[in-house]
Amino acid sequence: MAIEKVRKYFEKHGIANRIQEFEVSSATVELAAKALHCEPCRIAKTLSFLVDGQPVLIVAAGDVKIDNPKYKLQFKTKAKMLSPDETELREYETFSVNSVLKGLL
């Protein structure tokens, strides 16, 4: 989502002051941690997968990886992250967060 869309949404809900923009890149966990002067475990990252044609987004601490056996048990398929091109080219319907994902990390 482009920063303009995020800003507009946040403004609508009175929380636009929570957006932080940096002079340096924050594109990776390591760069974000450096920009914020914190450890990578304090950064939230979003991992994007496709399961049965639907997106699955998992928000995790920056220093953790997906537990592949748990992922496969939950979704009945191997974990394969979407490429940046795949995430930008697709349009998905809004979906709710599934609390079952807590055990995947």
TORSE-401484 format. One record per atom (N, C-alpha, C): residue number from 1; x, y, z; atom name; residue in one letter. Coordinates in nm, 2 decimals. Layout:
! residues N
{k: NUM px: X py: Y pz: Z a: CA r: a}
...
//
This chain:
! residues 105
{k: 1 px: 0.09 py: -0.12 pz: 0.00 a: N r: m}
{k: 1 px: 0.00 py: 0.00 pz: 0.00 a: CA r: m}
{k: 1 px: 0.09 py: 0.12 pz: 0.00 a: C r: m}
{k: 2 px: 0.06 py: 0.22 pz: -0.09 a: N r: a}
{k: 2 px: 0.14 py: 0.34 pz: -0.09 a: CA r: a}
{k: 2 px: 0.12 py: 0.42 pz: 0.03 a: C r: a}
{k: 3 px: 0.22 py: 0.50 pz: 0.07 a: N r: i}
{k: 3 px: 0.22 py: 0.58 pz: 0.19 a: CA r: i}
{k: 3 px: 0.10 py: 0.68 pz: 0.19 a: C r: i}
{k: 4 px: 0.07 py: 0.72 pz: 0.07 a: N r: e}
{k: 4 px: -0.05 py: 0.82 pz: 0.06 a: CA r: e}
{k: 4 px: -0.18 py: 0.76 pz: 0.10 a: C r: e}
{k: 5 px: -0.20 py: 0.63 pz: 0.06 a: N r: k}
{k: 5 px: -0.32 py: 0.56 pz: 0.10 a: CA r: k}
{k: 5 px: -0.32 py: 0.54 pz: 0.26 a: C r: k}
{k: 6 px: -0.21 py: 0.50 pz: 0.31 a: N r: v}
{k: 6 px: -0.20 py: 0.48 pz: 0.46 a: CA r: v}
{k: 6 px: -0.22 py: 0.61 pz: 0.53 a: C r: v}
{k: 7 px: -0.16 py: 0.72 pz: 0.48 a: N r: r}
{k: 7 px: -0.18 py: 0.85 pz: 0.54 a: CA r: r}
{k: 7 px: -0.33 py: 0.89 pz: 0.54 a: C r: r}
{k: 8 px: -0.39 py: 0.87 pz: 0.43 a: N r: k}
{k: 8 px: -0.54 py: 0.91 pz: 0.42 a: CA r: k}
{k: 8 px: -0.62 py: 0.83 pz: 0.51 a: C r: k}
{k: 9 px: -0.59 py: 0.70 pz: 0.52 a: N r: y}
{k: 9 px: -0.67 py: 0.61 pz: 0.61 a: CA r: y}
{k: 9 px: -0.64 py: 0.65 pz: 0.76 a: C r: y}
{k: 10 px: -0.52 py: 0.68 pz: 0.79 a: N r: f}
{k: 10 px: -0.48 py: 0.72 pz: 0.93 a: CA r: f}
{k: 10 px: -0.55 py: 0.85 pz: 0.96 a: C r: f}
{k: 11 px: -0.55 py: 0.95 pz: 0.87 a: N r: e}
{k: 11 px: -0.61 py: 1.08 pz: 0.89 a: CA r: e}
{k: 11 px: -0.76 py: 1.06 pz: 0.92 a: C r: e}
{k: 12 px: -0.82 py: 0.97 pz: 0.85 a: N r: k}
{k: 12 px: -0.97 py: 0.95 pz: 0.86 a: CA r: k}
{k: 12 px: -0.99 py: 0.90 pz: 1.01 a: C r: k}
{k: 13 px: -0.90 py: 0.83 pz: 1.06 a: N r: h}
{k: 13 px: -0.92 py: 0.77 pz: 1.20 a: CA r: h}
{k: 13 px: -0.84 py: 0.85 pz: 1.31 a: C r: h}
{k: 14 px: -0.79 py: 0.97 pz: 1.27 a: N r: g}
{k: 14 px: -0.73 py: 1.05 pz: 1.37 a: CA r: g}
{k: 14 px: -0.59 py: 1.00 pz: 1.42 a: C r: g}
{k: 15 px: -0.52 py: 0.92 pz: 1.35 a: N r: i}
{k: 15 px: -0.39 py: 0.87 pz: 1.40 a: CA r: i}
{k: 15 px: -0.28 py: 0.89 pz: 1.30 a: C r: i}
{k: 16 px: -0.29 py: 0.99 pz: 1.21 a: N r: a}
{k: 16 px: -0.19 py: 1.02 pz: 1.11 a: CA r: a}
{k: 16 px: -0.05 py: 1.06 pz: 1.18 a: C r: a}
{k: 17 px: -0.06 py: 1.11 pz: 1.30 a: N r: n}
{k: 17 px: 0.07 py: 1.14 pz: 1.37 a: CA r: n}
{k: 17 px: 0.15 py: 1.02 pz: 1.41 a: C r: n}
{k: 18 px: 0.10 py: 0.90 pz: 1.39 a: N r: r}
{k: 18 px: 0.18 py: 0.78 pz: 1.42 a: CA r: r}
{k: 18 px: 0.27 py: 0.74 pz: 1.31 a: C r: r}
{k: 19 px: 0.26 py: 0.80 pz: 1.19 a: N r: i}
{k: 19 px: 0.34 py: 0.76 pz: 1.08 a: CA r: i}
{k: 19 px: 0.48 py: 0.82 pz: 1.10 a: C r: i}
{k: 20 px: 0.58 py: 0.74 pz: 1.08 a: N r: q}
{k: 20 px: 0.72 py: 0.78 pz: 1.09 a: CA r: q}
{k: 20 px: 0.79 py: 0.76 pz: 0.96 a: C r: q}
{k: 21 px: 0.85 py: 0.86 pz: 0.91 a: N r: e}
{k: 21 px: 0.93 py: 0.86 pz: 0.78 a: CA r: e}
{k: 21 px: 1.07 py: 0.89 pz: 0.81 a: C r: e}
{k: 22 px: 1.16 py: 0.83 pz: 0.74 a: N r: f}
{k: 22 px: 1.30 py: 0.84 pz: 0.77 a: CA r: f}
{k: 22 px: 1.38 py: 0.89 pz: 0.65 a: C r: f}
{k: 23 px: 1.49 py: 0.95 pz: 0.68 a: N r: e}
{k: 23 px: 1.58 py: 1.00 pz: 0.58 a: CA r: e}
{k: 23 px: 1.66 py: 0.88 pz: 0.52 a: C r: e}
{k: 24 px: 1.67 py: 0.77 pz: 0.59 a: N r: v}
{k: 24 px: 1.74 py: 0.65 pz: 0.54 a: CA r: v}
{k: 24 px: 1.64 py: 0.55 pz: 0.52 a: C r: v}
{k: 25 px: 1.68 py: 0.45 pz: 0.44 a: N r: s}
{k: 25 px: 1.59 py: 0.34 pz: 0.41 a: CA r: s}
{k: 25 px: 1.55 py: 0.25 pz: 0.53 a: C r: s}
{k: 26 px: 1.43 py: 0.21 pz: 0.53 a: N r: s}
{k: 26 px: 1.38 py: 0.11 pz: 0.64 a: CA r: s}
{k: 26 px: 1.32 py: -0.01 pz: 0.57 a: C r: s}
{k: 27 px: 1.36 py: -0.04 pz: 0.45 a: N r: a}
{k: 27 px: 1.30 py: -0.14 pz: 0.37 a: CA r: a}
{k: 27 px: 1.32 py: -0.29 pz: 0.42 a: C r: a}
{k: 28 px: 1.42 py: -0.31 pz: 0.50 a: N r: t}
{k: 28 px: 1.45 py: -0.44 pz: 0.56 a: CA r: t}
{k: 28 px: 1.44 py: -0.43 pz: 0.71 a: C r: t}
{k: 29 px: 1.43 py: -0.54 pz: 0.77 a: N r: v}
{k: 29 px: 1.43 py: -0.54 pz: 0.92 a: CA r: v}
{k: 29 px: 1.56 py: -0.48 pz: 0.97 a: C r: v}
{k: 30 px: 1.67 py: -0.51 pz: 0.91 a: N r: e}
{k: 30 px: 1.80 py: -0.46 pz: 0.96 a: CA r: e}
{k: 30 px: 1.81 py: -0.31 pz: 0.94 a: C r: e}
{k: 31 px: 1.76 py: -0.26 pz: 0.83 a: N r: l}
{k: 31 px: 1.77 py: -0.12 pz: 0.80 a: CA r: l}
{k: 31 px: 1.67 py: -0.04 pz: 0.89 a: C r: l}
{k: 32 px: 1.55 py: -0.10 pz: 0.91 a: N r: a}
{k: 32 px: 1.45 py: -0.04 pz: 1.00 a: CA r: a}
{k: 32 px: 1.50 py: -0.03 pz: 1.14 a: C r: a}
{k: 33 px: 1.57 py: -0.14 pz: 1.19 a: N r: a}
{k: 33 px: 1.62 py: -0.14 pz: 1.33 a: CA r: a}
{k: 33 px: 1.73 py: -0.03 pz: 1.34 a: C r: a}
{k: 34 px: 1.81 py: -0.02 pz: 1.24 a: N r: k}
{k: 34 px: 1.92 py: 0.08 pz: 1.24 a: CA r: k}
{k: 34 px: 1.85 py: 0.22 pz: 1.24 a: C r: k}
{k: 35 px: 1.75 py: 0.25 pz: 1.16 a: N r: a}
{k: 35 px: 1.69 py: 0.38 pz: 1.15 a: CA r: a}
{k: 35 px: 1.62 py: 0.41 pz: 1.29 a: C r: a}
{k: 36 px: 1.57 py: 0.31 pz: 1.36 a: N r: l}
{k: 36 px: 1.50 py: 0.34 pz: 1.48 a: CA r: l}
{k: 36 px: 1.59 py: 0.32 pz: 1.61 a: C r: l}
{k: 37 px: 1.72 py: 0.28 pz: 1.58 a: N r: h}
{k: 37 px: 1.81 py: 0.26 pz: 1.69 a: CA r: h}
{k: 37 px: 1.76 py: 0.16 pz: 1.79 a: C r: h}
{k: 38 px: 1.72 py: 0.04 pz: 1.73 a: N r: c}
{k: 38 px: 1.67 py: -0.07 pz: 1.82 a: CA r: c}
{k: 38 px: 1.72 py: -0.20 pz: 1.77 a: C r: c}
{k: 39 px: 1.69 py: -0.31 pz: 1.84 a: N r: e}
{k: 39 px: 1.72 py: -0.44 pz: 1.79 a: CA r: e}
{k: 39 px: 1.62 py: -0.49 pz: 1.69 a: C r: e}
{k: 40 px: 1.67 py: -0.58 pz: 1.60 a: N r: p}
{k: 40 px: 1.57 py: -0.63 pz: 1.50 a: CA r: p}
{k: 40 px: 1.45 py: -0.70 pz: 1.56 a: C r: p}
{k: 41 px: 1.46 py: -0.76 pz: 1.67 a: N r: c}
{k: 41 px: 1.34 py: -0.82 pz: 1.74 a: CA r: c}
{k: 41 px: 1.23 py: -0.73 pz: 1.77 a: C r: c}
{k: 42 px: 1.26 py: -0.60 pz: 1.77 a: N r: r}
{k: 42 px: 1.16 py: -0.49 pz: 1.80 a: CA r: r}
{k: 42 px: 1.09 py: -0.44 pz: 1.68 a: C r: r}
{k: 43 px: 1.13 py: -0.49 pz: 1.56 a: N r: i}
{k: 43 px: 1.07 py: -0.45 pz: 1.43 a: CA r: i}
{k: 43 px: 0.96 py: -0.56 pz: 1.39 a: C r: i}
{k: 44 px: 0.85 py: -0.51 pz: 1.35 a: N r: a}
{k: 44 px: 0.74 py: -0.61 pz: 1.30 a: CA r: a}
{k: 44 px: 0.76 py: -0.62 pz: 1.15 a: C r: a}
{k: 45 px: 0.76 py: -0.74 pz: 1.10 a: N r: k}
{k: 45 px: 0.76 py: -0.76 pz: 0.96 a: CA r: k}
{k: 45 px: 0.64 py: -0.84 pz: 0.91 a: C r: k}
{k: 46 px: 0.60 py: -0.81 pz: 0.79 a: N r: t}
{k: 46 px: 0.48 py: -0.88 pz: 0.73 a: CA r: t}
{k: 46 px: 0.53 py: -0.98 pz: 0.62 a: C r: t}
{k: 47 px: 0.50 py: -1.11 pz: 0.64 a: N r: l}
{k: 47 px: 0.53 py: -1.21 pz: 0.55 a: CA r: l}
{k: 47 px: 0.41 py: -1.24 pz: 0.46 a: C r: l}
{k: 48 px: 0.42 py: -1.25 pz: 0.33 a: N r: s}
{k: 48 px: 0.30 py: -1.27 pz: 0.24 a: CA r: s}
{k: 48 px: 0.31 py: -1.40 pz: 0.17 a: C r: s}
{k: 49 px: 0.20 py: -1.48 pz: 0.19 a: N r: f}
{k: 49 px: 0.19 py: -1.61 pz: 0.12 a: CA r: f}
{k: 49 px: 0.06 py: -1.62 pz: 0.05 a: C r: f}
{k: 50 px: 0.05 py: -1.72 pz: -0.04 a: N r: l}
{k: 50 px: -0.08 py: -1.74 pz: -0.11 a: CA r: l}
{k: 50 px: -0.12 py: -1.88 pz: -0.08 a: C r: l}
{k: 51 px: -0.24 py: -1.90 pz: -0.03 a: N r: v}
{k: 51 px: -0.29 py: -2.03 pz: 0.00 a: CA r: v}
{k: 51 px: -0.43 py: -2.05 pz: -0.07 a: C r: v}
{k: 52 px: -0.44 py: -2.14 pz: -0.16 a: N r: d}
{k: 52 px: -0.56 py: -2.16 pz: -0.24 a: CA r: d}
{k: 52 px: -0.61 py: -2.04 pz: -0.30 a: C r: d}
{k: 53 px: -0.52 py: -1.96 pz: -0.36 a: N r: g}
{k: 53 px: -0.55 py: -1.84 pz: -0.43 a: CA r: g}
{k: 53 px: -0.58 py: -1.72 pz: -0.34 a: C r: g}
{k: 54 px: -0.57 py: -1.73 pz: -0.21 a: N r: q}
{k: 54 px: -0.60 py: -1.62 pz: -0.12 a: CA r: q}
{k: 54 px: -0.48 py: -1.58 pz: -0.04 a: C r: q}
{k: 55 px: -0.46 py: -1.45 pz: -0.01 a: N r: p}
{k: 55 px: -0.35 py: -1.41 pz: 0.06 a: CA r: p}
{k: 55 px: -0.35 py: -1.45 pz: 0.20 a: C r: p}
{k: 56 px: -0.23 py: -1.48 pz: 0.26 a: N r: v}
{k: 56 px: -0.21 py: -1.50 pz: 0.40 a: CA r: v}
{k: 56 px: -0.10 py: -1.41 pz: 0.44 a: C r: v}
{k: 57 px: -0.13 py: -1.32 pz: 0.53 a: N r: l}
{k: 57 px: -0.03 py: -1.23 pz: 0.58 a: CA r: l}
{k: 57 px: 0.00 py: -1.26 pz: 0.73 a: C r: l}
{k: 58 px: 0.13 py: -1.28 pz: 0.76 a: N r: i}
{k: 58 px: 0.17 py: -1.31 pz: 0.89 a: CA r: i}
{k: 58 px: 0.26 py: -1.20 pz: 0.94 a: C r: i}
{k: 59 px: 0.22 py: -1.14 pz: 1.05 a: N r: v}
{k: 59 px: 0.31 py: -1.03 pz: 1.11 a: CA r: v}
{k: 59 px: 0.39 py: -1.10 pz: 1.22 a: C r: v}
{k: 60 px: 0.52 py: -1.08 pz: 1.21 a: N r: a}
{k: 60 px: 0.61 py: -1.14 pz: 1.30 a: CA r: a}
{k: 60 px: 0.72 py: -1.05 pz: 1.35 a: C r: a}
{k: 61 px: 0.78 py: -1.08 pz: 1.46 a: N r: a}
{k: 61 px: 0.90 py: -1.01 pz: 1.50 a: CA r: a}
{k: 61 px: 1.01 py: -1.02 pz: 1.39 a: C r: a}
{k: 62 px: 1.09 py: -0.92 pz: 1.38 a: N r: g}
{k: 62 px: 1.19 py: -0.92 pz: 1.28 a: CA r: g}
{k: 62 px: 1.30 py: -1.02 pz: 1.29 a: C r: g}
{k: 63 px: 1.32 py: -1.08 pz: 1.40 a: N r: d}
{k: 63 px: 1.42 py: -1.18 pz: 1.42 a: CA r: d}
{k: 63 px: 1.37 py: -1.33 pz: 1.41 a: C r: d}
{k: 64 px: 1.25 py: -1.35 pz: 1.37 a: N r: v}
{k: 64 px: 1.20 py: -1.49 pz: 1.37 a: CA r: v}
{k: 64 px: 1.17 py: -1.53 pz: 1.23 a: C r: v}
{k: 65 px: 1.16 py: -1.66 pz: 1.21 a: N r: k}
{k: 65 px: 1.13 py: -1.73 pz: 1.08 a: CA r: k}
{k: 65 px: 1.01 py: -1.81 pz: 1.10 a: C r: k}
{k: 66 px: 0.94 py: -1.84 pz: 0.99 a: N r: i}
{k: 66 px: 0.82 py: -1.93 pz: 0.99 a: CA r: i}
{k: 66 px: 0.87 py: -2.07 pz: 1.03 a: C r: i}
{k: 67 px: 0.79 py: -2.13 pz: 1.11 a: N r: d}
{k: 67 px: 0.82 py: -2.28 pz: 1.14 a: CA r: d}
{k: 67 px: 0.75 py: -2.35 pz: 1.03 a: C r: d}
{k: 68 px: 0.82 py: -2.41 pz: 0.93 a: N r: n}
{k: 68 px: 0.76 py: -2.47 pz: 0.81 a: CA r: n}
{k: 68 px: 0.67 py: -2.59 pz: 0.85 a: C r: n}
{k: 69 px: 0.71 py: -2.68 pz: 0.94 a: N r: p}
{k: 69 px: 0.62 py: -2.79 pz: 0.97 a: CA r: p}
{k: 69 px: 0.48 py: -2.74 pz: 1.03 a: C r: p}
{k: 70 px: 0.48 py: -2.63 pz: 1.11 a: N r: k}
{k: 70 px: 0.36 py: -2.58 pz: 1.17 a: CA r: k}
{k: 70 px: 0.28 py: -2.51 pz: 1.06 a: C r: k}
{k: 71 px: 0.34 py: -2.44 pz: 0.97 a: N r: y}
{k: 71 px: 0.27 py: -2.38 pz: 0.86 a: CA r: y}
{k: 71 px: 0.20 py: -2.48 pz: 0.77 a: C r: y}
{k: 72 px: 0.28 py: -2.59 pz: 0.73 a: N r: k}
{k: 72 px: 0.22 py: -2.69 pz: 0.65 a: CA r: k}
{k: 72 px: 0.11 py: -2.77 pz: 0.72 a: C r: k}
{k: 73 px: 0.12 py: -2.79 pz: 0.85 a: N r: l}
{k: 73 px: 0.01 py: -2.85 pz: 0.92 a: CA r: l}
{k: 73 px: -0.12 py: -2.76 pz: 0.92 a: C r: l}
{k: 74 px: -0.10 py: -2.63 pz: 0.93 a: N r: q}
{k: 74 px: -0.21 py: -2.54 pz: 0.94 a: CA r: q}
{k: 74 px: -0.28 py: -2.52 pz: 0.80 a: C r: q}
{k: 75 px: -0.19 py: -2.50 pz: 0.70 a: N r: f}
{k: 75 px: -0.24 py: -2.46 pz: 0.57 a: CA r: f}
{k: 75 px: -0.24 py: -2.58 pz: 0.46 a: C r: f}
{k: 76 px: -0.19 py: -2.69 pz: 0.50 a: N r: k}
{k: 76 px: -0.19 py: -2.81 pz: 0.41 a: CA r: k}
{k: 76 px: -0.11 py: -2.78 pz: 0.28 a: C r: k}
{k: 77 px: -0.01 py: -2.70 pz: 0.29 a: N r: t}
{k: 77 px: 0.08 py: -2.67 pz: 0.18 a: CA r: t}
{k: 77 px: 0.21 py: -2.61 pz: 0.23 a: C r: t}
{k: 78 px: 0.31 py: -2.62 pz: 0.14 a: N r: k}
{k: 78 px: 0.44 py: -2.57 pz: 0.18 a: CA r: k}
{k: 78 px: 0.44 py: -2.42 pz: 0.18 a: C r: k}
{k: 79 px: 0.51 py: -2.36 pz: 0.27 a: N r: a}
{k: 79 px: 0.52 py: -2.22 pz: 0.28 a: CA r: a}
{k: 79 px: 0.61 py: -2.16 pz: 0.17 a: C r: a}
{k: 80 px: 0.55 py: -2.08 pz: 0.09 a: N r: k}
{k: 80 px: 0.63 py: -2.01 pz: -0.02 a: CA r: k}
{k: 80 px: 0.59 py: -1.87 pz: -0.02 a: C r: k}
{k: 81 px: 0.68 py: -1.78 pz: 0.01 a: N r: m}
{k: 81 px: 0.65 py: -1.64 pz: 0.02 a: CA r: m}
{k: 81 px: 0.62 py: -1.58 pz: -0.12 a: C r: m}
{k: 82 px: 0.53 py: -1.48 pz: -0.13 a: N r: l}
{k: 82 px: 0.51 py: -1.41 pz: -0.26 a: CA r: l}
{k: 82 px: 0.63 py: -1.32 pz: -0.29 a: C r: l}
{k: 83 px: 0.66 py: -1.31 pz: -0.42 a: N r: s}
{k: 83 px: 0.76 py: -1.21 pz: -0.46 a: CA r: s}
{k: 83 px: 0.70 py: -1.07 pz: -0.45 a: C r: s}
{k: 84 px: 0.79 py: -0.97 pz: -0.45 a: N r: p}
{k: 84 px: 0.74 py: -0.83 pz: -0.45 a: CA r: p}
{k: 84 px: 0.64 py: -0.81 pz: -0.57 a: C r: p}
{k: 85 px: 0.68 py: -0.86 pz: -0.68 a: N r: d}
{k: 85 px: 0.59 py: -0.84 pz: -0.80 a: CA r: d}
{k: 85 px: 0.45 py: -0.90 pz: -0.78 a: C r: d}
{k: 86 px: 0.45 py: -1.02 pz: -0.72 a: N r: e}
{k: 86 px: 0.32 py: -1.09 pz: -0.70 a: CA r: e}
{k: 86 px: 0.23 py: -1.01 pz: -0.60 a: C r: e}
{k: 87 px: 0.29 py: -0.94 pz: -0.50 a: N r: t}
{k: 87 px: 0.22 py: -0.87 pz: -0.40 a: CA r: t}
{k: 87 px: 0.16 py: -0.74 pz: -0.46 a: C r: t}
{k: 88 px: 0.23 py: -0.68 pz: -0.55 a: N r: e}
{k: 88 px: 0.19 py: -0.55 pz: -0.61 a: CA r: e}
{k: 88 px: 0.09 py: -0.57 pz: -0.73 a: C r: e}
{k: 89 px: 0.09 py: -0.68 pz: -0.80 a: N r: l}
{k: 89 px: 0.01 py: -0.70 pz: -0.91 a: CA r: l}
{k: 89 px: -0.13 py: -0.76 pz: -0.89 a: C r: l}
{k: 90 px: -0.15 py: -0.81 pz: -0.77 a: N r: r}
{k: 90 px: -0.27 py: -0.87 pz: -0.74 a: CA r: r}
{k: 90 px: -0.36 py: -0.78 pz: -0.66 a: C r: r}
{k: 91 px: -0.49 py: -0.79 pz: -0.68 a: N r: e}
{k: 91 px: -0.59 py: -0.72 pz: -0.59 a: CA r: e}
{k: 91 px: -0.67 py: -0.82 pz: -0.52 a: C r: e}
{k: 92 px: -0.68 py: -0.81 pz: -0.39 a: N r: y}
{k: 92 px: -0.75 py: -0.91 pz: -0.30 a: CA r: y}
{k: 92 px: -0.86 py: -0.84 pz: -0.23 a: C r: y}
{k: 93 px: -0.96 py: -0.92 pz: -0.20 a: N r: e}
{k: 93 px: -1.07 py: -0.87 pz: -0.11 a: CA r: e}
{k: 93 px: -1.01 py: -0.86 pz: 0.03 a: C r: e}
{k: 94 px: -1.08 py: -0.78 pz: 0.11 a: N r: t}
{k: 94 px: -1.04 py: -0.76 pz: 0.25 a: CA r: t}
{k: 94 px: -1.07 py: -0.89 pz: 0.32 a: C r: t}
{k: 95 px: -0.99 py: -0.93 pz: 0.41 a: N r: f}
{k: 95 px: -1.01 py: -1.05 pz: 0.49 a: CA r: f}
{k: 95 px: -0.97 py: -1.03 pz: 0.63 a: C r: f}
{k: 96 px: -1.03 py: -1.11 pz: 0.72 a: N r: s}
{k: 96 px: -1.00 py: -1.09 pz: 0.86 a: CA r: s}
{k: 96 px: -0.88 py: -1.17 pz: 0.90 a: C r: s}
{k: 97 px: -0.82 py: -1.13 pz: 1.01 a: N r: v}
{k: 97 px: -0.70 py: -1.19 pz: 1.06 a: CA r: v}
{k: 97 px: -0.74 py: -1.32 pz: 1.13 a: C r: v}
{k: 98 px: -0.67 py: -1.43 pz: 1.11 a: N r: n}
{k: 98 px: -0.71 py: -1.56 pz: 1.17 a: CA r: n}
{k: 98 px: -0.62 py: -1.58 pz: 1.29 a: C r: n}
{k: 99 px: -0.68 py: -1.59 pz: 1.41 a: N r: s}
{k: 99 px: -0.61 py: -1.61 pz: 1.53 a: CA r: s}
{k: 99 px: -0.53 py: -1.74 pz: 1.54 a: C r: s}
{k: 100 px: -0.56 py: -1.83 pz: 1.45 a: N r: v}
{k: 100 px: -0.48 py: -1.96 pz: 1.45 a: CA r: v}
{k: 100 px: -0.34 py: -1.93 pz: 1.41 a: C r: v}
{k: 101 px: -0.31 py: -1.82 pz: 1.35 a: N r: l}
{k: 101 px: -0.17 py: -1.80 pz: 1.30 a: CA r: l}
{k: 101 px: -0.07 py: -1.78 pz: 1.42 a: C r: l}
{k: 102 px: -0.12 py: -1.76 pz: 1.54 a: N r: k}
{k: 102 px: -0.03 py: -1.74 pz: 1.65 a: CA r: k}
{k: 102 px: 0.07 py: -1.85 pz: 1.67 a: C r: k}
{k: 103 px: 0.03 py: -1.97 pz: 1.64 a: N r: g}
{k: 103 px: 0.12 py: -2.08 pz: 1.67 a: CA r: g}
{k: 103 px: 0.22 py: -2.11 pz: 1.56 a: C r: g}
{k: 104 px: 0.22 py: -2.03 pz: 1.45 a: N r: l}
{k: 104 px: 0.31 py: -2.06 pz: 1.34 a: CA r: l}
{k: 104 px: 0.45 py: -2.01 pz: 1.35 a: C r: l}
{k: 105 px: 0.48 py: -1.94 pz: 1.45 a: N r: l}
{k: 105 px: 0.62 py: -1.89 pz: 1.47 a: CA r: l}
{k: 105 px: 0.70 py: -1.96 pz: 1.58 a: C r: l}
//
